[in-house]
Amino acid sequence: RRNNGTLPLRIFVTDTLGNVLDTIIHPLSGNYGTRCLALDYGKPTNPPSLLNMFTWFNAGGTSVDSCCMYEMDRTNGTVINGYQFPNTDWNMRGIEYDPADGSYWVTIMQWGTSQNNQILKVGGFNGPPVGLNEVGLTRLRQTAGMAVRVQPNPFTRVVVLSIDLAGSRPVTVRIYDNTGRVVHTIVRNRLVSSHARFNWDGRDESGLALAPGIYFYRVSSNGDDSWGKVVLTR
């Protein structure tokens, strides 16, 4: 938290007796909002990285403006990744890394008047898509060598994934349901250009129409991965 009502925010590194060993100046500057810290042991640039839940309040500290989670380099405090949750009325507090699949468990202390003390599982910054509820993987993660656009979303018949790559290379597109099961795969081993379009008609590998709901795509190419959420309606 901030020191005596002043900025900047600081992260203190201590031993088990509480002696301060190091101080990191927090890269974010917001009143009231910084929350729980955790460590991500996935595949960050400098493992483990720091995870920080941050609830942004208005200037008076009386109402929640937005809730975000951030990944920071533990040696210098720079922000590596960030994600803003879609709900603007969550007062979020905790975050913890799940080593089983690289996802995060996050907690909502206050939500309206009757939905307090919620625990949600969301997609991690360094983990693959996993079986999650609607909150999971609503963000779009993309790497520097790839850009993915999805239209339309939600879709009723066909969704188009337009992919721009840093050079011509093989591409694999996988579609997951909300349990983490792969329901459809498209592989192109040869591309004639650095741009590709992939169509998915909401069917599984057998050609059967899937039920309306939330699905997740993962685009992979030579070590680059991008993923996000698509919504199928009928």
C-alpha positions as CSV (number, residue, x, y, z in Angstrom):
1,R,0.0,0.0,0.0
2,R,1.1,3.6,-0.2
3,N,3.1,5.1,2.7
4,N,1.2,7.6,4.9
5,G,-1.2,8.6,2.1
6,T,1.6,9.5,-0.4
7,L,2.7,8.3,-3.8
8,P,4.5,6.4,-5.2
9,L,3.4,3.0,-4.1
10,R,6.1,0.6,-2.9
11,I,6.6,-3.1,-2.8
12,F,8.8,-4.2,0.2
13,V,10.9,-7.4,0.0
14,T,11.4,-8.7,3.6
15,D,12.9,-11.8,5.3
16,T,10.8,-14.0,7.6
17,L,11.4,-11.6,10.5
18,G,10.0,-8.6,8.6
19,N,13.4,-6.9,8.0
20,V,13.2,-5.0,4.7
21,L,15.8,-6.3,2.2
22,D,14.7,-4.4,-0.9
23,T,12.2,-1.9,-2.1
24,I,10.5,-1.8,-5.5
25,I,8.8,1.4,-6.7
26,H,5.4,0.2,-8.0
27,P,5.0,1.0,-11.7
28,L,1.4,2.0,-11.2
29,S,0.2,5.1,-9.4
30,G,-3.3,4.9,-8.1
31,N,-5.0,5.8,-4.8
32,Y,-6.4,3.1,-2.6
33,G,-6.2,0.3,-5.2
34,T,-3.2,-2.0,-4.8
35,R,-4.0,-5.4,-3.4
36,C,-2.5,-8.9,-3.0
37,L,0.8,-10.1,-4.4
38,A,1.6,-13.6,-5.7
39,L,4.3,-15.2,-7.9
40,D,3.9,-16.7,-11.4
41,Y,6.2,-19.7,-12.0
42,G,5.0,-20.3,-15.5
43,K,7.2,-19.0,-18.4
44,P,7.8,-15.3,-17.8
45,T,10.9,-13.6,-19.1
46,N,12.5,-13.6,-15.6
47,P,10.7,-16.3,-13.5
48,P,9.0,-16.0,-11.2
49,S,7.2,-12.8,-12.0
50,L,5.1,-10.8,-9.6
51,L,1.3,-10.8,-9.8
52,N,-0.6,-7.9,-8.4
53,M,-4.4,-7.4,-8.1
54,F,-5.3,-3.7,-8.5
55,T,-8.7,-2.2,-7.7
56,W,-9.0,1.3,-9.1
57,F,-11.2,3.7,-7.2
58,N,-12.4,7.2,-8.0
59,A,-10.4,10.1,-6.6
60,G,-12.4,10.2,-3.4
61,G,-12.0,6.4,-2.8
62,T,-15.8,6.0,-2.5
63,S,-16.6,3.8,-5.5
64,V,-14.8,1.2,-7.7
65,D,-13.8,2.5,-11.1
66,S,-12.2,-0.7,-12.5
67,C,-10.4,-3.9,-11.5
68,C,-7.3,-5.2,-13.1
69,M,-4.6,-7.8,-12.6
70,Y,-0.9,-7.2,-13.6
71,E,2.2,-9.2,-14.1
72,M,5.4,-7.4,-13.2
73,D,9.1,-8.2,-13.4
74,R,10.2,-9.0,-9.8
75,T,13.6,-7.4,-10.2
76,N,12.7,-3.9,-11.5
77,G,8.9,-3.7,-11.1
78,T,8.1,-3.0,-14.8
79,V,4.7,-4.2,-16.1
80,I,4.8,-7.2,-18.4
81,N,1.1,-7.9,-18.8
82,G,-2.2,-6.5,-17.7
83,Y,-5.8,-7.3,-17.9
84,Q,-8.9,-5.3,-17.0
85,F,-11.9,-7.4,-15.9
86,P,-15.2,-6.7,-17.7
87,N,-17.2,-5.9,-14.5
88,T,-16.6,-2.4,-13.1
89,D,-18.3,-3.0,-9.7
90,W,-16.0,-5.8,-8.4
91,N,-13.9,-4.9,-5.4
92,M,-11.2,-7.5,-6.0
93,R,-8.5,-8.4,-3.4
94,G,-6.7,-11.7,-3.9
95,I,-4.8,-13.5,-6.6
96,E,-2.9,-16.8,-6.5
97,Y,-1.0,-18.8,-9.1
98,D,-2.3,-22.4,-9.8
99,P,0.7,-24.6,-10.8
100,A,-1.6,-27.3,-12.2
101,D,-2.4,-25.3,-15.3
102,G,-0.9,-21.9,-15.0
103,S,-4.2,-20.2,-14.3
104,Y,-5.0,-17.8,-11.5
105,W,-7.5,-17.8,-8.6
106,V,-8.8,-14.4,-7.9
107,T,-11.2,-13.2,-5.1
108,I,-14.0,-10.6,-5.1
109,M,-14.5,-9.2,-1.6
110,Q,-17.4,-6.9,-2.5
111,W,-19.9,-7.2,-5.4
112,G,-23.1,-5.4,-5.1
113,T,-25.2,-6.2,-2.0
114,S,-25.6,-10.0,-2.2
115,Q,-22.6,-11.5,-4.1
116,N,-19.7,-10.8,-1.8
117,N,-16.7,-13.2,-1.2
118,Q,-16.6,-14.8,-4.6
119,I,-13.7,-16.9,-5.9
120,L,-13.0,-17.1,-9.7
121,K,-10.6,-19.0,-11.9
122,V,-9.2,-17.0,-14.8
123,G,-6.6,-17.7,-17.5
124,G,-3.0,-16.9,-16.6
125,F,-0.7,-14.7,-18.6
126,N,1.8,-17.5,-19.1
127,G,-0.4,-20.6,-19.2
128,P,-2.4,-22.3,-22.0
129,P,-6.2,-22.1,-22.3
130,V,-7.9,-24.1,-19.6
131,G,-11.5,-25.0,-18.8
132,L,-12.9,-21.9,-17.2
133,N,-16.2,-20.1,-16.6
134,E,-17.2,-17.0,-18.7
135,V,-14.7,-14.8,-16.9
136,G,-11.8,-16.9,-17.9
137,L,-9.8,-15.9,-20.9
138,T,-12.0,-13.0,-21.9
139,R,-8.9,-11.1,-22.5
140,L,-7.0,-11.5,-25.8
141,R,-3.4,-12.4,-25.5
142,Q,-1.1,-11.9,-28.5
143,T,2.6,-12.2,-29.0
144,A,4.8,-9.8,-31.0
145,G,5.1,-12.0,-34.1
146,M,1.3,-12.4,-34.6
147,A,-1.9,-10.4,-34.7
148,V,-5.3,-11.9,-34.6
149,R,-8.7,-10.3,-35.5
150,V,-12.0,-12.0,-34.9
151,Q,-15.2,-11.1,-36.8
152,P,-18.1,-11.2,-36.0
153,N,-18.1,-11.9,-32.3
154,P,-20.6,-13.1,-31.1
155,F,-21.4,-15.1,-34.3
156,T,-24.3,-17.3,-35.4
157,R,-23.0,-19.1,-38.5
158,V,-19.3,-18.5,-39.3
159,V,-16.6,-16.7,-37.4
160,V,-13.5,-15.5,-39.3
161,L,-10.0,-15.4,-37.7
162,S,-7.8,-13.0,-39.7
163,I,-4.1,-13.6,-38.8
164,D,-1.1,-11.5,-39.6
165,L,2.3,-13.1,-39.1
166,A,5.9,-12.0,-39.2
167,G,6.7,-14.0,-42.3
168,S,5.1,-17.0,-44.0
169,R,5.0,-20.0,-41.7
170,P,2.8,-23.0,-40.6
171,V,-0.3,-22.1,-38.5
172,T,-2.5,-24.2,-36.2
173,V,-5.9,-23.0,-34.9
174,R,-7.5,-24.9,-32.1
175,I,-11.0,-24.3,-30.7
176,Y,-11.7,-25.2,-27.0
177,D,-15.0,-25.5,-25.2
178,N,-15.4,-24.2,-21.7
179,T,-14.1,-27.4,-20.1
180,G,-10.8,-27.1,-21.9
181,R,-11.6,-29.8,-24.5
182,V,-10.4,-29.3,-28.1
183,V,-13.5,-29.4,-30.3
184,H,-12.0,-28.4,-33.6
185,T,-8.5,-28.1,-35.2
186,I,-7.4,-26.4,-38.4
187,V,-3.8,-26.9,-39.6
188,R,-2.1,-25.2,-42.5
189,N,1.5,-26.3,-43.0
190,R,2.1,-24.0,-46.0
191,L,1.1,-20.4,-46.3
192,V,1.7,-18.3,-49.5
193,S,1.8,-15.0,-47.6
194,S,2.1,-13.6,-44.1
195,H,-1.7,-13.1,-43.9
196,A,-4.2,-15.9,-43.4
197,R,-8.0,-16.3,-42.9
198,F,-9.5,-19.2,-41.0
199,N,-13.2,-19.9,-40.9
200,W,-15.0,-21.8,-38.1
201,D,-18.7,-22.7,-38.5
202,G,-19.4,-23.7,-34.9
203,R,-19.0,-27.4,-35.6
204,D,-16.8,-30.1,-34.1
205,E,-14.3,-32.4,-35.8
206,S,-17.2,-34.7,-36.9
207,G,-19.2,-31.9,-38.4
208,L,-21.8,-31.8,-35.7
209,A,-23.2,-28.4,-34.7
210,L,-22.0,-27.4,-31.2
211,A,-24.3,-25.9,-28.6
212,P,-24.4,-22.1,-28.2
213,G,-22.0,-20.8,-25.6
214,I,-18.5,-19.6,-25.0
215,Y,-15.5,-21.1,-26.8
216,F,-11.8,-20.2,-26.8
217,Y,-9.4,-20.1,-29.8
218,R,-5.7,-20.7,-29.7
219,V,-3.5,-19.7,-32.7
220,S,0.0,-21.3,-32.7
221,S,2.9,-20.7,-35.1
222,N,6.6,-21.4,-34.6
223,G,6.4,-20.8,-30.9
224,D,4.1,-17.8,-31.0
225,D,0.6,-18.2,-29.4
226,S,-2.4,-16.0,-29.4
227,W,-5.8,-16.8,-27.8
228,G,-9.1,-15.3,-26.9
229,K,-12.8,-15.9,-26.6
230,V,-15.6,-16.3,-29.2
231,V,-19.3,-16.5,-28.4
232,L,-21.5,-18.8,-30.5
233,T,-25.2,-18.0,-30.7
234,R,-28.0,-19.7,-32.6
